[in-house]
Amino acid sequence: MDLEVSATLTIPESELRWKFSRSSGPGGQHVNTSDSRVQLTWSVADSAVLGEDDRSLLLTRLGRRLVGGAITVTVSTQRSQLRNRETALDTLADLVRAALAPPGPIRRPTRPTRGSARRHLAAKQRRSQTKQQRQRPDNESG
């Protein structure tokens, strides 16, 4: 089954590599006999469905997650291998979709308003007074 990331990008099943192993966590005795942990790997560097612009964008934005030009998603949250496979596909699609998304608007630096600065200082003074009231009284007056 091909993985549809967006309307313009579909990763063919032939480019996805699956690996299964035993999972830790819930499942009782069943967990010792079934390979429910899923590792899904997709090679960004070798993919035939990516254009050069998309490939360079993915390699740049996913750089920390890539090992040898491939991205790997590991899922072992569910007890069933089928659910873990579905979760892995969704996670991979979300990662690729987020990496290919255009950057958000540039943040314009702003200054706090005069009123908010005044409220901030007033809150700090109230907090300071509260803490001063918790201190022991001096023994000199005693």
C-alpha positions in Angstrom: 0.0 0.0 0.0 1.5 3.3 -1.1 1.8 6.1 1.5 0.1 9.3 0.5 1.9 12.2 2.1 0.2 15.1 0.2 -1.7 15.6 -3.0 1.5 15.9 -4.9 3.7 13.3 -3.1 3.0 9.6 -2.7 5.7 7.3 -1.5 5.4 3.9 -3.3 5.4 0.8 -1.1 8.5 -0.5 -2.9 10.6 2.3 -1.3 9.5 1.5 2.3 11.5 -1.0 4.3 9.8 -2.7 7.2 11.6 -4.4 10.1 9.8 -6.2 13.0 11.0 -7.2 16.4 9.8 -8.1 19.9 8.3 -5.2 21.8 8.7 -4.4 25.4 5.8 -3.1 27.4 2.2 -4.3 27.8 1.0 -7.6 26.3 1.6 -10.2 28.9 2.9 -13.5 27.7 1.9 -12.6 24.2 4.6 -10.0 24.0 7.3 -12.7 24.3 6.1 -14.5 21.2 5.0 -11.8 18.7 7.0 -9.3 16.7 4.8 -6.3 17.3 7.5 -3.5 17.3 7.7 -1.9 13.9 10.6 0.0 12.3 9.8 1.8 9.1 12.6 3.2 7.0 12.5 5.4 3.9 15.5 6.5 2.0 15.2 10.2 1.2 18.5 10.3 -0.7 17.6 7.3 -3.0 13.9 8.0 -3.5 12.7 8.2 -7.1 9.5 10.1 -6.4 11.3 13.3 -5.1 12.4 16.2 -7.2 15.8 17.7 -6.5 14.3 20.7 -4.7 12.1 18.5 -2.4 15.0 16.1 -1.8 17.4 18.9 -0.7 14.7 20.5 1.5 14.0 17.2 3.2 17.7 16.5 3.7 18.2 19.9 5.2 15.2 20.0 7.5 15.3 16.3 8.6 19.1 16.3 8.8 19.3 15.3 12.5 16.8 12.4 12.0 18.5 11.0 9.0 21.0 8.2 9.1 22.7 7.6 5.8 20.1 9.6 4.0 17.2 7.5 5.4 14.6 8.3 7.9 13.5 5.6 10.4 10.4 5.6 12.5 10.1 3.1 15.3 6.7 2.4 17.0 5.9 -0.1 19.8 3.0 1.7 21.5 0.3 -0.7 20.5 0.0 -4.4 21.3 -0.8 -5.3 17.7 1.7 -5.2 14.8 -1.0 -4.0 12.5 -1.8 -0.9 14.6 1.9 -0.2 15.0 2.3 -0.3 11.3 -0.5 2.1 10.8 1.0 4.5 13.4 4.4 4.3 11.8 2.9 5.2 8.4 1.0 8.1 9.9 4.1 9.3 11.8 6.3 9.1 8.7 3.7 11.0 6.6 3.5 13.7 9.3 7.2 14.1 9.5 7.6 14.4 5.7 4.6 16.7 5.4 5.9 19.0 8.1 9.4 19.1 6.5 8.0 20.0 3.1 5.6 22.7 4.4 6.6 26.3 3.6 8.1 28.3 6.4 5.7 30.4 8.5 5.6 34.1 8.5 8.7 36.0 9.8 8.2 37.1 13.4 8.4 40.8 13.8 10.0 41.8 17.1 7.6 43.6 19.4 7.9 45.4 22.7 5.6 44.9 25.7 3.0 47.6 26.2 3.5 50.1 29.0 0.5 48.7 30.8 1.8 45.1 30.6 5.2 46.2 31.9 3.5 48.0 34.8 1.4 45.0 35.6 4.5 42.7 35.5 6.4 44.9 37.9 3.4 45.1 40.3 3.0 41.4 40.3 6.7 41.0 41.1 6.4 43.5 44.0 3.3 41.6 45.4 5.3 38.3 45.2 8.2 39.9 47.0 6.0 41.2 49.8 4.4 37.8 50.2 7.9 36.2 50.6 9.1 38.8 53.0 6.1 38.2 55.2 7.1 34.5 55.5 10.5 35.3 57.0 11.1 35.0 60.7 10.9 38.3 62.6 14.2 39.8 63.8 15.2 38.8 67.4 16.4 42.3 68.2 12.9 43.6 69.0 12.4 41.0 71.5 
